[in-house]
C-alpha cells in the first residue's frame, strides 16, 4: 500500500519544478491479486482466532476499518514526506512501516493451526 501514492506525490513534486511527467501505473492489476489473497487469508485467520468467541463480525469490521484508514492516510503521509524530502524518503518511510508491521506480526501473532497438526503423533 502506498506505491501509487508515492508515484503521484513524486509526479506532483516534479511537476512543480516544471518537469514533464507521464505517470503510468500497473498498480491496479497487482492490487486486484493482492486484494483477493488478502481478503481470503485475513478472513481465514480471523475465523481461526475468534472461533467460538462470537466476535468474528466485530473483528472483520475492525480490520476493514483499519485497512481503510491506512489507505486514506497513506495518501496524506506520502505527499507530506515526498514533497519536502523527495521520493527516496517516502520509500524509506514505507519500508520502515512495513518492517515494524512485520516485526509485530512475527512476534505477537499467535499460530492459528492446531498444535496437534504441527506436532503429529505417529
Legacy VTK file of the C-alpha trace (Angstrom):
# vtk DataFile Version 3.0
C-alpha trace
ASCII
DATASET POLYDATA
POINTS 122 float
0.000 0.000 0.000
1.333 3.433 -0.812
3.212 2.834 -4.077
0.650 4.726 -6.141
0.527 7.464 -3.501
4.285 7.907 -3.714
4.220 7.879 -7.506
1.516 10.556 -7.566
3.265 12.694 -4.956
6.550 12.403 -6.852
4.818 13.382 -10.110
3.283 16.431 -8.442
6.649 17.403 -6.974
8.346 17.071 -10.379
5.506 18.999 -11.991
6.091 21.837 -9.528
9.655 22.018 -10.896
8.353 22.408 -14.469
9.310 18.852 -15.425
7.135 16.991 -17.903
5.698 13.898 -16.236
3.779 10.922 -17.597
2.530 8.637 -14.842
1.653 5.086 -15.912
0.688 2.650 -13.188
0.161 -1.104 -13.327
-0.724 -0.976 -9.664
-4.451 -1.733 -10.150
-3.690 -5.147 -11.663
-1.387 -6.168 -8.820
-3.823 -4.703 -6.295
-6.573 -6.988 -7.579
-4.424 -10.062 -6.999
-3.252 -8.838 -3.589
-6.793 -7.899 -2.545
-8.028 -11.354 -3.470
-5.309 -13.065 -1.460
-5.580 -10.658 1.484
-9.370 -10.934 1.513
-9.353 -14.719 1.747
-6.395 -15.153 4.100
-7.483 -12.437 6.526
-10.962 -13.959 6.856
-9.480 -17.422 7.484
-7.040 -16.162 10.118
-9.737 -14.106 11.845
-12.057 -17.143 11.821
-9.334 -19.226 13.495
-8.504 -16.590 16.109
-12.106 -15.776 17.036
-13.520 -19.293 16.854
-16.186 -19.772 19.500
-15.920 -16.221 20.866
-18.812 -14.675 18.941
-16.591 -11.780 17.837
-15.944 -12.717 14.216
-18.056 -9.915 12.714
-16.651 -7.319 15.114
-13.098 -8.325 14.230
-13.780 -8.269 10.481
-15.234 -4.766 10.874
-12.254 -3.560 12.905
-9.731 -4.946 10.403
-11.647 -3.473 7.448
-11.791 -0.088 9.180
-8.045 -0.181 9.886
-7.299 -1.036 6.240
-9.488 1.846 5.052
-7.868 4.319 7.436
-4.416 3.129 6.378
-5.261 3.561 2.704
-6.573 7.072 3.331
-3.655 8.154 5.494
-1.049 6.789 3.077
-2.073 9.451 0.556
-1.580 12.297 3.018
1.573 10.915 4.626
3.254 10.099 1.306
2.573 13.585 0.000
3.834 15.256 3.164
7.077 13.247 3.073
7.817 13.202 -0.653
7.152 16.870 -1.312
9.809 18.282 1.072
12.232 15.325 1.237
11.950 13.506 -2.105
10.762 10.100 -3.216
13.617 8.183 -1.574
12.495 9.390 1.854
8.948 8.303 1.065
10.021 4.804 0.082
12.256 4.518 3.149
9.379 5.593 5.385
7.066 2.975 3.882
9.801 0.341 4.231
10.132 1.254 7.918
6.366 0.984 8.432
6.318 -2.408 6.688
9.264 -3.602 8.827
7.520 -2.582 12.037
4.297 -4.319 10.920
6.214 -7.489 10.010
8.021 -7.495 13.364
4.767 -7.067 15.288
3.096 -9.874 13.345
6.094 -12.179 13.675
6.444 -11.842 17.434
2.863 -11.260 18.595
0.585 -13.091 16.147
-0.291 -16.491 17.612
-0.175 -19.618 15.481
-3.692 -20.373 14.316
-3.176 -24.040 13.486
-3.841 -26.794 15.985
-0.791 -27.886 17.951
-1.670 -31.455 17.054
-1.307 -30.572 13.368
2.137 -29.045 13.990
3.382 -31.990 16.097
1.651 -35.136 14.819
1.999 -38.272 16.864
2.688 -41.485 14.958
LINES 1 123
122 0 1 2 3 4 5 6 7 8 9 10 11 12 13 14 15 16 17 18 19 20 21 22 23 24 25 26 27 28 29 30 31 32 33 34 35 36 37 38 39 40 41 42 43 44 45 46 47 48 49 50 51 52 53 54 55 56 57 58 59 60 61 62 63 64 65 66 67 68 69 70 71 72 73 74 75 76 77 78 79 80 81 82 83 84 85 86 87 88 89 90 91 92 93 94 95 96 97 98 99 100 101 102 103 104 105 106 107 108 109 110 111 112 113 114 115 116 117 118 119 120 121
